[in-house]
Amino acid sequence: MANDESLMAADRSARSSALDVTRSYIVQAPAGSGKTELLIQRYLKLLAIVNDPEEVVAITFTRKAAAEMRLRVLGALEHAQDGIRPDKAHERLTNDAAQAVLDRDRELGWKLIEYPRRMRIQTLDALSAGIARSLPLSSTLGGAPTTLADSEMQGIYRTAAAATFDWLSTSEPMRYVVERVLVHLDNNTGVYIEYVARMLETRDQWLAFVGGGASGKENTQAVRDKLEQRISDLIRERLGRVRELMPAGLTGQLLGLAAYAAENIRKNGPDHPLAALDGLVELPGTGPAFAGRWRGIAELLLTRAGTWRRMVTKNDGFPLKDNGEKKEVLALLADISDQDELRQRLHATRQLPPHHYSDEQWEVLLALFKLLPLAVTELRRLFSERGVVDHVEVALAASLALGSADDPGEMALLLDYQIRHLLVDEMQDTSISQYHFLEKLVAGWQAGDGRTLFCVGDPMQSIYRFRNAEVGHFLLAREQGIGGLSLEPLLLRRNFRSGEKLVHWFNETFQQTLPPRDDVSAGAIAYADAVSIDEHRGQGLCRIHPMFGSSPGLEAELGVAVVRECLQEGTDGTIAVLVRSRTQLPLLLAGLRQANIPYQAVEIDRLTDLPEIIDILALTRAMCHHGDRIAWLGLLRGPWVGLTWQDMHRIVKNDSQSIVWELLRREDLISQLSETSASRVRGFVRTMQPLLSANATESLRDRVELAWYALGGPAFLQGEEELENIYRFLEVLEKIESAGTLADVAELESLLDDERVSSPASSNCRVQIMTMHRAKGLQFDHVLLYALGRTAGSRQKSVLSWLSIPAEHGTSDMIISPVGPRSELENDPLHRFIEVAESDKDRLEQDRLLYVACTRAKRSLHLLGHVSLDSDGQSFRAPQSGSLLRRIWPTVESVFDNSFKAGRPSAASDEQSKLVRPTLRRFARQWKLPDPAGLPLSAQTPITVDKTSETEVEFYWVGSSARHAGTIVHRWLRKAAEGAVKLEADTLPKLRPVSERWSERLGVPADEIGDICDRVDTALRGILSDPKGQWALYGEGHAELAVTGLWNGKVESVIIDRVRIDDDGVHWIIDYKTSTHEGGDVEGFLDQESERYRAQLEKYARLYRSLTHAPVRVALYFPLLQKFREVSLESG
C-alpha cells in the first residue's frame, strides 16, 4: 500500500495532465475524487480553444447527469462573469477556465450564457437518437417513432416472439425451424416465448453475429468451426494463466509427485482424474487436449471444495506405506498455500467445457440462428405498426447510420467534421453496442491531429450488469485505446468526501475484497488506494454492529438504534440506510415508524404492493374478464363491499363453475347473508350493473376510473400520495389497453411491478432509505449498511445463455450455450461453465456494489449484519455464502469474535414469523362523492371576483398555511409580470395590506394571517435579490397563461405560471414553487422536486409546443430558496 504523500503527489500529477487539452486520456476516478469537477474543467478548457462550442461534445449516461453538468458549467460561467472569486483551489481552477471561455465567447460572439443550448452536453441515448433521426433512410429508423422504456417493451417482445408461431401453419422452410426449437424445449410454449422475448431484449449483443453469417450466409460448418474455435481459445487462455502462476522452482517436485500418485491410482481407478497424470514429465500445454491433465493436477492439490489439501490418503494416490512422498507433497502444499489466485484458477479448470458441440446440439443451434432474425423481423413489424422503438433499436439505427471504420456513412463523415473533442462520463457502464458506437464516432482519429477523446469513470463502481454494462471495456480502452486512438491512462487518488479514518478503512478492506489484478475476460477489477484530503485528517468513523443468530426483529431493533444514534450526532447531518434488496426493509421501516423517526423511502415500494393499487387492479381485472374468479372475490373482500370469509363462502361454496358476477345477482344466495352484508352486496351490484353494461370498446381507463369513484375508492385513501398512485396506475393502464380491454393482464402487472414509489419527505426528515444501486452518485454524512448477513435473489437463469468476452479492439467473442429445457441443461458441461462464469462475474460485481455503498459515507459508516449460531449456541459460523458480509469477512471477523465473547446481541434460535391476522377493511356506510366545497366567505369583506385567474394553483402536498401563501405569491408574480405592479424593496410594505385582504378571502383564520403574509414577503424579497428570479419575472412572455389541447387523447386545460421568452427565441415554461427546505442537501431536495414535477412539466411543454411550435425548455423556480432549476424532459 502506497503512503499518503506519494498518493497525493500522483493525484496532483494526474489532475494536471487531465487538463492538457492536446492529448487523449482515460481517467479512473474513484469514489469521492471530484470526477464531475474535473470533467467540467476539461470541458471549459476545450471550449476556450475551439471556434464553435458545438465542436465539443460531452456524453453522460443519464438525463440527470447531463442536466447537472450543463447547469454547473453555466453556473461557472455566470460566477466568472459576476467576478466571483472562490476561495478553494480547485474552484479557482474552474473559475479561471470559465473566464477563458468568456474571453473566447466575447471574441467570437457565442453568447453562451444567453444561448446555453449551444453547449452539447447530452446523454448517449440522445446522441444516438439524433444521429438515427438525422438520416432515417440510412439508419432504417424512419420517421420519428416514440422511444419506449424497457418496462414498456416487455409485452411487445412477447408479442413478437409469439408471432413466430404463425409459421407453424405454413409449409415454408421456416416452419421446421420453429418446430425444431419448440420440440427441443419440450413443446413448452411459455418457455419458448420467454426465451425468444429475452433474446430480443438483448439483440444488440448477438444480432451482428446471428444476423450476419450464423443465420445462413456463411457455410454452416464454417460458423460451427468459428464458435468451437472461440471455446478452444477460451480454454487456452484459462490454462495459460494457470501455467504462468505455477511456481517454477517447484515444477520438478510437482511432476514427480503427480506421476507417483497417477501410477498408484491407475491400478485401481483408471477413470480417476489423477490417472490423466500418468507419464507426465513436464507441465501440460494450454490447448483443449491438455485440460484433462490440468484437472488431474487440481485433483492432486485441491479438495473438492477447492481449498488446498491438508492431508492425502491412498484414495489420492498416496498409500500408507511410502518412501516419504506423502511428507513431500504436504511440504509442497505448505509452500504454495498463500497463492490464492493459483488456487482459484486451478479449481476453475474442473469446470472447463468440451471444445465442441454434439451434432444434436449443433442442429438445434442452427435452427435457433435462423429463428432469431425472424423474431427480429416480427419485432420491427410491430415497431412500424405502433410507431414505437426501444433504446436498442435507436442504438442499432445510429450505428448503421455511422457505417464502419472502412466504409463510414454520410453521418459519420459529417460528425467527423463537426466534433473535434469528445468527453465520455461513466465509461465503465458502456454496453457492447455503446462501445462500438463510440468506436465509430472516433474512427480515424489520431494523436496529434487536433482531436481528442477524454473518458472518465471508475471500474470499481461498475454495478450495472443487469443493464448489459461490461466493465471489461474500460480495461480494454485503457490498454488498447478506442477505434485506433490511444488513450493515456490516469488515476485519481484524492477522496474529497470521506474522513481520513474511513478512507484508510476502505483501503484496508477492499484491497482484500477486490481481486489482486484486473482481468478483462473475468470482469475483475483490482482496488486502487485512495488518500483523504488534509481538511479531513483525523476524521471518520467505521463501526461494525455484529449480531448472532437470524432474528429479523432484533436486527430491525438494532437498525433503529443505529439510526437514532446518528441523529444524535447533530441537527443537520444526513443519514442513509442502504440495503441490497428492498425485501430486507419491512421490519426496519415498521420500527422507524414506531420510534417516530421520520424517513423517506426512495423508490422502495412497488406499485403492486400498495393496498389502493391491489384494490383497483382487482377491479380492472374483473371488468375485463367477468370470469376472473380471483379478481371478483378480491372485490368482495375489498373495502367497497368488505364481506367476511364466511359470507364469501356462502356465496360460492356450492358452485365452482358459475361466474361470481352471476352469483351476486341471485337473491336466493344473497338473502342467506347477514343483513349488513346483503345490503352491501346489493349496493355493489346496483353500482356495477351499468358500468359492466357500458360499451366495452370505450376507453378501459375511463371506465375503471369511473367505477373506482362510483364504488367509493377515494374514501379509503389516506393522503394525496395515494391518489397520485391511483393516477399512475391509470396512466399505465391507458398505455396498454386495446379496444377497451386488456389482451394480457400479466403485461399490466409486469409494468406495474416496474413502477417504484417514494414516500413523501417531511420538512424535518433527515433519514433516507434506498437500495445500494439507487445510492450511487450520492453522499451522506452517516451511512448504515443494513442486513449485510442476508442473501439476495439469485440471477435469473435463461433457457439459453452465452458468454460475451471483450476482445481486442473492442470486439467481443461470444461463446454460446446449447439450447434445451432447464432439466437437460443442468448437466451440460458447456452450459454449466457459462453459468458459473456468469455467477463469478455477478460475485465480483457484488464486491463492487459493497464498495459503492461504503464510499457514500462522509463522517461515519455503520455495518450491521448477522451470522448463524451453531446448534449448541457456543460458537458461530461464517456468514452465508452469497451475503455481502461474507465478502468482507477477513476484515470484520475479529470484531465478531470479540463481540461474541463479550456477549453482544444474539438470538438463541431463528425467530419464527409472527402471524398477523388481516384486518377487514370496509366503509362504515355507503360512500358517495362529496358535494363541491363552497367558496370561503368573510363577514368583514365583501365578495369579489378576480376575473384574471379562474383557476388557482394547487399546493396539496403542503399544509393549508403554506398553500395559501403560495396562492398569494402567485398572484403577485402574475401582476408583476403583467406590469400591474412593480415589485421593489420600498413598495413591498405597501403590498402587505392587500395580501392580508386576500388571505381573509381565502378563509384564513385571523391568527394565521400574519405568518402567511410574512412568508409572502420573504418569497417576494427573495426574488428581488436574485438576478435569476428577476430574469424569470420580467421580460417578454406570458403570465398565468391558460392552455388547452389534447393530452393522451383527452382535452386538457392547464395554467402555466410563467412563459419567459429569452433572446434566443426559446420559450421557458417556469413553474413557481413556494416550497422551502430546512437543513442540508438543498441540491438533493431540488433533485427530488424536479422528479416530482417532471411529468407535469412534460404535459405543459407538449401542450404549449403543439400550439406555438416554439422551442421549449422548462424550469422550476423557488423564491424562498432563490433557486432556479431546469428540468430535463423525455421529449427533449
N, C-alpha and C positions, 0 to 999 in steps of 0.2 A: 504494500500500500504506500503510495507516494505521500510525502509530507505536505502539509498545507501550503508552505511557502512555494514549493515547486508547482503545485497545482494552481495557485494564484497567478504565478508568472506565466504558466502555459495558457491560462484563460485570457489574460490580457493580450498575449500574442495572437490568440485565435480571433478575438474580437476585433483587433486592429486589422488583421488580414481580411476578415469578412467584409470590411468596408472598402477594400480595394476593388473598385468597380470595373477594372480592366480584366479581371480573372474570374473563372467559374469555380464555384465551391459546392460541396455538400457538407452541411454543418449538423453535427449531433448536438442537440440542445436538451440536456436532461431536465427533469422537473425543477421548476423554480429558477431557471437560468436566464430568464428575461428574453425568451425567444422572440416574442412579438415585438418588443422594443428594438431588437437587432434587425428584424425583418423590416420594420418601418424605417430605421436609419438607412439601411441599404436601399430601400425604395426611394427615399428622399435624395440620397446621393446620386442615384441614377437619373431621377428627374432633372437634376441640375446640369446634366451633360447632354441631354437629348434635344432634338429640335421640336418634337411634339410629345406631349405626355402620353399619347396612345402607344408610343413605341415601347413603353414599359408595362408589362402585364404581370400582375400578382395573382396567383391562384391559391384559393383555400378549398377546404372540403365541405364547409357548412356556410349557409347564408349568414348565420350569426357571426361566425369568424370574419367573413368578408365585411359585414356591416361594422363590426368593431374596428377592424383595421382602417376602413375608409374614414370613420369618424375620428379615430386617433390621428391619422395623417392630417385631416382637415383641422383638428384642434391644434396640432403642432404648428401648422401654417398660420392659424389665427393668432396664436400666442406670439409667434415671431413677428407678425405684423403689428401687434399691440406693443411690442417692445418689452414683453415679459421675459425676464432673465431668470431661469431656475437656479436653485441652489445646488442640487445634486449633479455630480459629474456626468453621469450617463444621460440625464435630462438636458444638460447643456450641450452635449454632443448632438442630440436630436434637434435642439433649438438652432444650433449652428447649421445643420444640414437643411432645416426648414428655411432659414434665412437665405441660404444659397439658392434654394428653389424660388423664393420670392424674387431674388435678383434676376434669375433666368426668366421668370414669369413676366416681369416688367420689360425685360429686353425683347421678348418675343410676343408679348401681348396675349398670353394664355388666359388670364383671369381665372385661375383655378379655384379660388375661394368662391367666386360668383358662379362658376360652372364646374362644380366638382365631378360631374358625370364624365368629364374627360379623363379622370383617373380610372384606369382599367383594373379594378380590384374586384374579382368575381370568383364564383365557385367553378370548379372543374366541370360540373354538370351544365352550368350556364354557358360556359365557353363552348362545350360540345354542342349544345343545342343551337347556339348562334351559328356555328360552322355548318351544322347539318341543315339548318333552315335557310342559310345564305345560298346554298346550292342544292335545292331539293331534288333536282333531277339526278345529279351525280351521286347524291348521298342516298337516294331511294326513299327518303323520308316523305317528301312531298308535302304540299300544303302547310298547315300549321296545326297539327294534332295536339290534343291535350296530353301532357305527360302525367301519368298516374303514379301514385306512391306504391311501394312494394305491397303493402297490405291490400290496396285496391285491386291489385293484379291477380290475386290468388284464384278467384273464380274464373277469370279469363284463361289462365294457364290450364285449369282443369277442363274448361270447355274445349280448348284446342286439343288437349290430349284425348278427350272423349270423341272428338270429331274424327280421329283416325279410325275409329270403329266402322265408319261408313264404307271403308274399303273392303270390309268383310262381305258385303253384299254384291261385290263386283267380281268379274273374272280377270281383273287386271293382275299383273305380277305382284303389285304391292299387297294384294290380299294375303299371299303367302308370307310376306314379311311380318304383317300384323299378327297373323296366326302363329307364326313361329315364336315370336316373343311372348305372346299371350299364353301359349301352351307351356312354355318354359317357366312361366310364373304361376303354374298350376291353375290356369284359367281364372285367376283371381282378378276380376276387372277393377276392383278398388285399388289393389296394389299396382296394377298396370297404370291407372290414371294418376295415382300419387307419384309414381316413379317418373313418368313422362312429364308431368307438370313440374316437378322439381328440376328435371333436366332443362326444361325450357327457361326456368328462372335463372339458371346458371349457364345459359348457352354461349355467353361471351367467352367462357373458358374452354369450350370444346368445338365451337362451330367452325373455326378456321381449319381444324383437323378433320372433323367428321364431314363438314360440308364441302371439303376440298377433295382430297384423294380418297379418304376412307369410304365414302359412300359410292364409289364405283368408277371414278375417273382413272384411278391407278389400277394396275394389276393387283388383284386381291392378295396374291402371295407376297407381292412387294410390300403391301400395307402390313401384312402379318409379320414379315421379316423386320419391318421398322419398329413395330410395337415390341416384339420379342427382343430386339437389339437394345431397346431402352431398358428392359428389365435386366438384361445382361450387364449393361453399363452401370446400372444402379448397384447390382451385386458387386461388380468390380470396384466401384468407389467405396462401398462399405467395407469390403475385405481389405482394400488397400490401406484404409485408415487404421484398421486393427494391426496390420502388418507393421505400419510405421510406429505404432505405440509399443510393440513388443521390445522389451529391454535387450539390446544387442549383447550385453555381457552374459545373459542367462540363456541365450538361444541354444547353445550346445547342450547344456544341462537339461533344458526342457525337451529337446528332441530325444535324448537318451531315455528319459523317464516316460515319454509318450510311447516310444517303441516298446519299452518294457511292459507298460500297462496294456497295450494293444495285444501283445503276444499272449499275456495271461487271460485276457478277456476272450480272444478269438477261439480259444479251445472250447469254451462252454457257451459263448454267445456271439456267433458270427454276425448277428444283426445289431449288436450293441454299437452305439455311436463311437465308442473308443476303438472298435475294430477297424475303423477307417484310417487309423493312425499306423497301421501295420506297415512296416518298411519305410517309415518316414525318416529321411536323412537330412532334410533341410526344411525351412519354413515353407508352408504351402504357398502357391501362387495366389493371384487375386481373381482369376476367372471363375465363372459359374461352376466349372468342373471341380474346383477345389473347395467348394462350400462345405462338402461333407467332412473334409479333413479339419476345417476350422471348427465345425460343430464338435468334432472329437476333442479338440484342444479345450473348447468350452466345457465339455463334459469332464475332462481331466481336472480342471482348475476350479470349477464353479459348482455350487449346489443347484438344485432345480429352481430355487428361488432367485438365483443369480448372484448370490454372495460368495466370497472367497471360501473355499473349503477350509475347515479347521481340523479335519481328520479324514483319513481314507481307509477303506476296507478292501476285502477280497472282491467285493462287488464292483469296486472301482479299479480293479487290476493290480491290487497290492495285497498279496496273500500274507497270512500271519507270519510265516517264516520267509525272510528275505535277506538280502545282503546289504541292508541299510538303505534301500530305495525309498521306503516309507519315510524314514527320517529326512532323506534328501528332498523329497517332494514337499514336505511340510516346511523345510527351511526355505525352499524356493517360494512357496506361498507367502511366507512371512516377509520375504524381500520385496514382493510386489503388492503387499496388502494395502499400501497407500495410493495405488494408482487406480483411482476411481473411474476415470474415463475409459481406461483399458477394460476394466471390469464390465462397465455398461455396454461397451461396443462388442465385447466378446460374447456377452449374454445375448445381444441382439442378433448374432449370427444364427442362433437357433431358429429365428423367425424368418430367415431369408427364404423366398419362394422359389419354385422351379422357374427356369428362364424361358418356358414355352407354354403355350396353351394346348389343351387337348383338342382333338378335332371337333368334338361336340361343342366345347366352349367357343371355339372359333366360329362355328356355324351360327351360333346364336348372336355373337358379337357382330358378325357381318350383317345379319338381319337388323340388328339394332342401328348400325351405321346407316342403313337405308331408311329406317323408320324415323329417326330423329329429324333429318331435313324435311321429311313430310310433315311432321308435327310443327316445325318452324313455319312452313308454308301455311298451315291452318291458322297459326297464331297471327301471322301477318295479314291473313284474310280478315280475321276478326278486328285487327287494328284498323284496317281500311274501312270496314263496315261501321265501326263505332267512332271513328275519328280520334283514336287514342293511341298512345305508345307507352312503353315503360322506359326507365332510365337506360336499361341495357340497349334497347333499340336506338335510342338517341346516340349513345356512345358508338355503337357499331356504324351508324349512318355517318357520324362525324369522321370516324376512322376511314370509311370508304371514300369520303369526300377529299381527305388528305392524300389518298393514294398510298404509294410505297416509297421507300428511300430511292429505289431505282427508277420509279416512274411516278413522281409526285403529281398530285392532282392540281387543278386550277386554284383551289382554295389554299393548298399548301404553298404554292408559289406566291399567292397574294399575301398570306400571313408572313412568309419569309421576308417579304419586303416591308411589312408593317411592324413586325415585332423585332426589336433589337435586343431586348433584355427580358428574361423570363424568371420569375421568382415562384417557387412552389413551397407551400407550407404543408406541414404534416406529411412529409414524404413517406413515412413508414406505413401509412394507411392506404397506399395505392394498391389497386387490384391488378390482375394481369392485363385486362383491357385498358385500364387507365395508364399503366406503364407504357404499353405500346403506343398509346395516344401521345404521350409526352415524347417518345422517341421520334414520332413523325413530325412533331412540332419543331424539333431542333435538328432534324436530319440535314446534314450538310454543313452544320455549324462547325467552326474550327477555332481552336485557341488563337487569339491574336487578330481575329477578323473583325473585331469591334462589337461582337455579340456575346452575351454572357448568359449562363444559366446558374441560378442560385437555389439550391434545395436545402430545406431545413426541416428537422424533425427529430424525433427521439425513438429509436427502435426499442428501447427499454419500456416505452409506453405504447407499444403496438398491441392493442387488445380487441381488434375488430375482425377476427377471422370469420365471424358469422356474417359479415358483410363482404366476404371474399378478399379482405386485405391480406397481402402477402409480404411479411416483413423481410423476406429474403431479397426483395427488390432494392431495399435501402442498402443492403450489403453489396449487392451487385453493382449498384450505381457508384458506391464508394470505391470499389475495386476496379471497375472497368469503364465507368462513365456511362452516359446515356446517348444513344444514337450516334456513337462515334466521337462524342465530345467528352474529353477527360475532365473529371471534377477533382479538385484538390480537397482532401478531407480535413475538416477542422472539428475540434472537440471542445465544447464549453465546459468549464468546471465549477464556476461560482454558483452557489444556490442563494438567491436573494430572499427566499421565502422563509425557510425554516431556521430555527435556532441551532447553534453550533453543536449542542449535545445530540439533537435529533439527526443532524447530518452525519455525525460520527456513527450513530446507531444504524442509519441507512447503509453506510459503507460497510460496517462490520457484518450486518445481516445479509445484504444482498450479494456481497462477494461470495458467500457460501450458498445462497439460494439460486442465483442465476448461473448458467453454465460457465465453465472456465474459459471457453473461447467461442467465437462466432462460428456458425455453421449454416451456410445458405440452404442446403437441401433439408436439413432438420428444422429450420426456423429457429435456431438457437442464437441468443444474443447475450454476450458477456456483459458484466457490470462495469461501469466506468465510475471511478471515485469522484466525489464532489467535495467542495470546501465551502463553508459558510462565510459570509462577509463579516467585516470587523464589527459592524453595528450589532451583530447577533452573538458576539463572543460570550460564552458562558451561559447562554440561554437555551431553552428547550428542555422538554421532559418526555421520557417514554416510560410508560408503566404497563406491566403485564398483569392482568387480573385472572389468575388461574381458577378453574372450577373443576371439581372432581365428581364424576357421575353425571349421567344425562338427565337433567331436570330443566326443561324449558321454562317452567315457572320460576325457579330460583335464578336462572340465567337472566330472565327479564327483570327480576328484582335487583340483581347486581348492575344490569344496564342502566336502570333508572337511578341507582345510587351514583354511578359514574357521571351521568348527565347532571345530576344535582350538584355534584362536586365541582364540575366545570362551570356551572352557573355561578357558583360562589366565588370563583376566581376573580370576578369583576363584573361590571354592569354593562359592558359593551362588547365583550368577546363573542364571536360567532362560534357555534357548535354544530358539528355534523356527526350523525350516526350513519355509518356506511355498512351495507350488507352485500353479500354476494348474490343473494336471491331474495325476492320480495316475500317469498313464503316463510322466511325466517322472522318476520316482523310482528305478526298479530299480537302476541302476548306482550311484547315490549310497548307497542302503541297503547294497548289497554292499560299497562302500568303507568305510562306517562299521563294518560288522561286521569287515572285515579289519583295521581300525585299532583294534579292541577298544574302540570308543566306544559305551557303552550308549545306547539310544534307545527311545522309544516311538512307534510309527507309529499315529496316531489315525485310525481308520476309513479306512484306506488300501486294504487288500486286499479284493477281492470274494470272497465265499464260494466262488464257482465257480472261482476261480483257485488254490485250495488243493489240494495233492495228495490229501489224505484225502477231500475232497469230490468231486474228479474221479472217484475210485475208487468211492465209494458211489453217485454219480449214475449211473455206468455200470451198476452192479449193479441199481439201481432201474429203469432203462430196460429192461434185459434181462429182469427179472422181469415187467414189464408187457407187453412185446411180444417174444415169442420170435423174431420175425423182424427185430428191430433188429440188423442185422449189425455196425454200428459199435460198438454197446454190448457185444456179445458178444466181439468182438475186443479191445475195451478190457479186458474182464475177463481174457482170456487173457494179455494183456500186463502186467496189473497185478500187484501183489506176491503175491497169493494163488495165482497159477499161475506167472507170470514166464517165459513162453515167449520164445524168441528169434524174430527176424523169420523166420529160416529154417524153424523148426518151424511157425510160424503159416502160412507159405506152403505147407508140405507138406500141411496140413490142408485149406486152402480153395482151392488154386491151380486145380484142375480142376473146381470146382463152384461157380459163382457164383449158383446158384438155390436150393440147399438151405439150410435153416436151420442155423446154426452149431451149435446145441444138438444137432441130429440127427447132424451130422458127428462131434461129440465122442464119441458113443456107438458109432461104427463102429470096431471093433477093428482092421480091416484098415488103417485110416488111422493110428490111434494107434500101432500096432506099428512104423510107419516112423520114429517119433521116437526120439531118444536115450533111453536107459533112464531117466535122471533126469526128462526132460520127460514121458515116457509115464506115469511114476509120478505126477507132479504132476497131469496131466490126469485120470487115473483117480480120484485122491483128490478132485479138484474135482467130478467127475461124481457120485461117491458122496454128497458133501455136498449138492449142489444138487438131486439127484433128488427126495427127499422134500419139499423146500421148494417145488419147482415143481409137485408133485402135490397140494399142500395146497389147501384150499378157497379159491378165488380171490376169494370175496366177503368173506373175513375182512379185517381191517384191513391195508392195504398197509404202513402204517408199521411195524406189529408184525412182519410177515413180512420186511421189508427189514432191520429191526434184528436179527432172529434170524439171517438169512442172513449179515449182516455179522460177527456174533460167531462163527458157525459156521465161516466161512472164515478167521477169524483177523485181522479188521480191527484189533482193539486192539493187536496185536503191532507194527504199523507206526507207531503213534503215538509221538511224542517227549515229550509232556507233557500236562498236564491241559487246556491251552488247546485242543489239537487234539481232545480228547474233547468239550469244550464245543461246538466247531464241528460235530462229528457230530450232537450232540443238537439244535443249532439247525437243521441240515438236516432231521432227522426231524420237528421241530415244524412247519416249513414244509410238508413233505410231508403231514403229518396234516391240515393246514388245507384242502388242495385235492383230496385223494383222494376218489374217488366209487365206491362199490360195489367196493371192493378194488382199484381200478386208477386210472390217470390218463387223463382224457379228452384232455388236451393237455399233452404234455411241454414244449412251448415255454413254457407258463404257469409250470410249475415252474422252469424255467431263468431266466425273467424275474424271478420272485420272489427266487430265489437271487442274481441279479445285484444286486438292491437291498439285499442284506444285506451290510453292511460290517463288517469285523473290525479291532479294535485289538489290537496286540501288547501283551503284558504289560509293565509298567514295573517295573524293579528299584528297590531302595531308593536306589541311588546314581545313578539316571538323572536327568539334567538337560536332556536334549535331547528335544524333542517334534517330530514331523514330521506335518504335516497340510496340507490344502488351504487356500487363502486364504478360501474361504467358511466353512470349519469354524472358522477363527481369529477370526471376527467376535465381538466381545464379550470377547475375551481380551487379555491383555497379557503381555509377556515382557521380560526385561532386554535380551536380544540377539535380533535377528531377521535371518535370512538369506532373501532372496527369490531362489530358485534357478531357473535355466533360463529367465530372462526373455526370451532371444532366440528361444525356440521358440514355435510356434503351437499352439493347442489345436483340437480338433474344431469344425467349424462347426455352426451351429444346424441342427437337423433341419427339413427343409422339408416342408410339408404339401401334400396334393393341393389343398386349398382353404385360402386364408388370408384374414384380414381385418385391418383396421387400426382399432384402437379408440382414439379420441381423447377424453380427458377434456374435457367441455364445461361450460358454465355450470351452476351449481347441482348439480354432481356427476353430471350426466348424461354419457353417452358417445355420441359419434357413431361409428357403425360403417360402415366402407367395406368392402364385401365383394367379393372377387375372383371372377372367373368360375371355374367348375368344369371340370376336364378332366384328361387324362393329362399327366404331367410334361413329356413331349416337346413337347406342344402349348402348354403354359402358359409355357414358357421365353421365347417370343416375344410373349406377350400384354402390351401396354403397361401395363394396369392391374395385372395380377398382378406384373409386374416392378417397378412402382412400389412396391407394398406390400412386396415382398421387400426392396427397397433401403431403404425406411423402417424395416423391422424390423431390418435389418442395422445401420443407423445407430444405432438405439436400443441394440442389443447393444454396439456400439463405445463408446457413451457409458457404458454400464454397466461395461464393462471398465476404463475410466478410473477409475470409482468403486471398482471392486474393487481396483485398484492402490493407491488412497488408503487403503482399509481395511487392506490388507496392510502398507503402510508405517507406519501410525499405531499398529500393535501394539507398536512398539519403545519402550522406556523409556530405555535407555542407548546402544545402538548399533544401527545399521541397515546391513546389507550387501546390495548388489545385484550379482548375478552373472549375466552373460548374454554371448552371443556375437554377432558379426557375421561375415558371409562375406567371404572374400578375393576379389579379382579374379583372373582367370586367371593373371596374371603374379606374383601374390603381393606386389606392390609397393604395393598400396593396398587399402582395404576399402570395402565397400558399407554403406549404411544398413541397419538391422535389417529383418527380414522384415515385410512388411505383415501386420497381424494379431497381431504379438507385442506383449507389454507393454513391451518395451524400446523399440519404435518409438513408443509413446505418450509416453515421457518423453525422446525423443532430443534435443530442443533443449536440455535441461538437462545431459545427460551426454555429448554429442558431443565436447566439448573434452577430457574425461577420456580417452575412447577415442583421440582423436587424439594426445594427449601420450604415452599408454601405447604406442601403436603405434610412435611414433618412438623410444621408449626400448627397444623390442624385448621387450615383455612376452609372456606365454604365447600361443602360437598353434599351429595345426595346419596344416601345409602343404597338406593336402587333406582332403576329407571322409573320415572314418575308416570303413573297411569293417567291417561286423558280423562278429564272430568266431563261427565255428561251434563250438558246444559239443556234443560227442557225448553224447546222453542216456544216463544210467546205468540199467541194467536193475535194477529193484527186485524182489527176491524174498526169501521167508523162507528161512533157512538149512535149515530142516527143517519138517516138518508141525507146524503150531502147534495148541495146544489150550488151552482156558481153564485158568488155574492153579487149583489147589485153594485153598479159602478159607484165609487165614492163621490160624494158631493164636494163642491169647492169649499175650502175653509173660509169662514167669514169672521170678521172682527166687528164688534159693536161700535168701536170708535171710528172705524174707517169706512167710507162709502165704497161700494163695489165698483170697480173699474175694470176695463178690459184692455190688455196690452195687445193690440192687433198686429204688432210687428212680429210676434212669435206665437204661433198657436200650439207649438209642441215644446215642452220643457225637456231639458236633458235629464236622463235618469242617472241616479247615483245609488243604485240599490245595494251595492256591496258595503256601504259605509252607514254610520248612524245618521239619524234624522238631522242633527245639527250640521254635520259636515255636508249632508246632501243639500240642505237649504243654503248654506254658504256657497256651495258650488253653483247653484242656480243663480244666485245674485251676482257672483263673479262673471258668469257667462253673459248676463245681461249687460254689465258694464263694458265688457270687452266687445260685445256686439255694437253697442252705442259708440264706443271709441273708434272702431273700425269704420263705422258709417259716418263719422265726423260729427255726431250729435253731441259729443262731449270730448273735452281734451283732458287726458289723464296726465296730470303734473303733480309734483310733490306738494305745491301750495294749494292745489284745488281739491286734494283728497279729503280734507276735513269737511269741505262743503258737500261732499257726496254722502257723508255718513247719515244725515237725516233721511235721505231718500232710501238708503239701504235699510234703515230701521222701518220705514213705512212698508217696503217690500217684504220685510220679514214678518210684519204683522199680517199682511195679506196672505202670506203662506201658512198662517196659522201657528206661528212660532210663539210659544209661551213667553210672557213678558220677561221672566227672569233669565231667559236664554238669549235674548236679542243682542245684548251687549257682547257676549262671547262670539256670536256669529258675525257681527259687524267687525270685531277685532280680527277675525280670520280673513274676512273680505279685505280689510285694509292691508293686512300682511301680504296677501296674494297680489294686490294691485301694486304695492310698493316693490315687491319682488320683480315684477315686470318692468317697472320704471328704472330699476338699477341693473337690468340685464339687457345688453345690446341685442342678443338673440330674441328676447321677448319683444323688444321694440320693433325689430325687423318683422317678426311674425304679425304684430298687431297693425302696423301702419304700412301703407303702400298699396299698389294695385291689387285688387282681388275682391272677394265677397265675404260677407259675414252672415252666419246663421242661414246658409243657403239651403233651401228646400229642393231636393232632387227626387224625381220619381222615374222608375224604369223597371224593366224585367230582371228579376233575380231568381235563378233556379226555377224558371217557368212561371213565376208569380209576380204580380205587380207589387213593388215595394216602394215606400216613401221614406226618405231619411232626411235629417237636417245636419248639415256639415257646419261645425263651429266656425271654421275659417278656411278660406281658399286664398293663398298668397301667391301671386304670380311674380316670379323673380325676373331678373334682367335677361335671363337666357330663354324665357318663354316657358319655363317649367312651372306647372301648376301644383303648388304644395297644398295638400289637404292636411290641415292641422287640427288635431283634437285636443282641446284643453282639458287638463286633469288637475283638479284641486286636491289630489291625494298628497299626503305628506309621508315622511318616513323617519322614524326615530332610530337612533343608534347608527352602527356602521354599515358597511357594504351597501352604499347607495346604488352603486352600479349593478349589484345583484338585484336590488329592488326594481331598478329601471328595466333590467332584462326580463324580470317576471311580468311587469306591467306591459312590456312590448308583446310578450307572448299572449297575455290575457286579451289584448285588443287587436291582435293581428287579423283575426277573421273579420271583425267589424270593419277595420280599415280596408281590408280587401274588398268588402262589399261597397264601401264608399267609393273606392278608386274605380272599380269596374262600372258602377252606375254613372259616375261623373265622366269617365272616359268615353262611355258609349254615347253620351250627349254632346261632348265637346271635341272628342278626338284629339285632345291635347296631351302632351307628355305629362305624366302624373307621378309625383312622389308623395309619400305620406309620413307624418311625424306626430309624436305626442309632445305636448309642452306642459311642464309642471311649474306654474308660477311660484308656488310655495317653496320649491326646491331650486328654482332658476335653472332648470334642466330642459334642454331641447333634445329629443331622442328620435332620430329617423328610424323607421321600421321597414325592414325589407319585406317584400311581398312575393308570393308564388308567381303572380302574373308579371313580375318584373317592374 
